[in-house]
């Protein structure tokens, strides 16, 4: 996954990660779509415990949200 770089509202460089790129990343690790709840796709894993909510569709997922998703998925 290659993030696109652009400037945020404060003029700082920021990596824009799309929700579909996050979904591809966690699906590659074995997570599958369990259900959709509003604007969130909820993923489960056959062997790992818990679930991972991903806001979708969303063009720019904030860095903290991205880190939280990766942590829940066991990728970080």
C-alpha positions in Angstrom: 0.0 0.0 0.0 1.5 3.3 -1.1 0.0 6.3 0.6 -0.6 9.5 -1.4 1.0 12.6 0.0 -0.9 15.9 0.1 -1.2 18.9 2.3 -3.8 19.1 5.1 -5.7 22.2 6.1 -2.7 23.4 8.1 -0.3 23.1 5.2 1.5 20.1 6.6 2.3 17.0 4.5 0.1 14.1 5.3 -0.3 10.6 4.0 -3.7 9.9 2.7 -4.7 6.3 3.1 -8.0 5.2 1.6 -10.3 2.8 3.4 -10.2 0.4 0.4 -6.4 0.1 0.8 -6.8 -0.7 4.5 -9.4 -3.3 3.6 -7.1 -5.0 1.1 -4.3 -5.0 3.8 -6.4 -6.8 6.4 -8.0 -9.2 3.9 -4.5 -10.2 2.9 -4.0 -11.2 6.5 -7.1 -13.5 6.5 -9.8 -11.1 7.8 -13.2 -11.3 6.1 -16.2 -9.0 6.0 -18.7 -10.1 8.7 -21.3 -7.4 8.4 -21.9 -3.8 7.6 -23.1 -1.4 10.2 -23.9 2.1 8.9 -20.7 3.5 7.3 -18.4 0.8 8.9 -17.5 -2.6 7.5 -16.9 -5.0 10.4 -14.2 -7.7 9.8 -13.6 -11.0 11.6 -10.7 -13.5 11.5 -11.0 -17.3 11.5 -8.4 -17.7 14.3 -7.8 -14.3 15.8 -10.2 -13.0 18.4 -12.3 -9.8 18.2 -13.5 -7.7 15.3 -12.1 -4.8 13.3 -14.3 -1.9 12.2 -13.2 0.0 9.1 -14.9 3.2 8.1 -15.9 2.8 4.4 -16.1 4.6 2.1 -13.5 7.1 3.2 -10.8 8.7 1.2 -8.6 9.9 4.0 -8.4 7.8 7.1 -6.8 9.7 10.0 -3.4 8.4 11.2 -4.7 7.5 14.7 -7.7 5.6 13.2 -5.3 3.7 10.9 -3.0 2.8 13.8 -6.0 1.6 15.8 -7.3 -0.6 12.9 -3.9 -2.1 12.4 -3.5 -2.7 16.2 -6.9 -4.4 16.4 -6.0 -6.6 13.4 -2.7 -7.6 15.0 -0.7 -6.0 12.2 1.2 -3.5 14.4 
